[in-house]
Amino acid sequence: MIKHWGKAETGMLIAAVLLLMVIFTFFEITASLTVSVIAFPISLIVLMAIMEFAATELRRK
């Protein structure tokens, strides 16, 4: 399946994984519950938007 993907979609998936790693590292460093409660849903929505865009690009091909 990966061989059918373009470079843009693979790059987006890598960026999404890196974004999640940065977010979770930030949560571990701050360990602030307030920041986690506010930022975690926002980060999940952003990640879902990236994945949805990648899925629409795959469907188009």
N, C-alpha and C positions, 0 to 999 in steps of 0.2 A: 504493500500500500504506500509506503514512503517513497518508492521510486516514481510514483505518479504525481507526487507533490511538486509544486514549483518552489523556487528558492524563497519567495516571499512568505509562503505559508509556513515553511519549516522555520524561517527566521522569526515569524510571529510566535510560534509555539515555544521556541527557545527563549524568546523575550518574556513570554508569560511565565515560564518556569523560573527564569532569573528574577522576575518581579516578585513571585511568591517567596523565593529564597530571601530576597532583600527584606520583604515585609516581615517574615517570621524572625529574621535576625534582629530587625529593629525592635520587634516586640520583646525578644529575649533581653536585649540591652536595656530597654526602658523599664520593662516589667510593670508598666503602668496600666492598670485595668481600664481606666477611663479612655486612654488612647486606643487600647485594643478594641474596646466596645464600639468606638466611633469609626476607627479606620478599617477594621476587619471586614465589615459588610461592604464598605466602599471598594475595598480591594477585590473582594469576591465578585462584585458587579462588573468591575473593570476586566477581570480575568474572564468572566462569562462573555462579555462583549467581544473580547479578542478571539475567544474560541468560536463564537457564533459567526464572526466575520470569516475566520478560517474555514468553517464548515460551508458557508455560502460560496466561498471561492472554490472549494473542492467540488461542490455540486454543479457549479457553472462549467467545469471542465469536462 
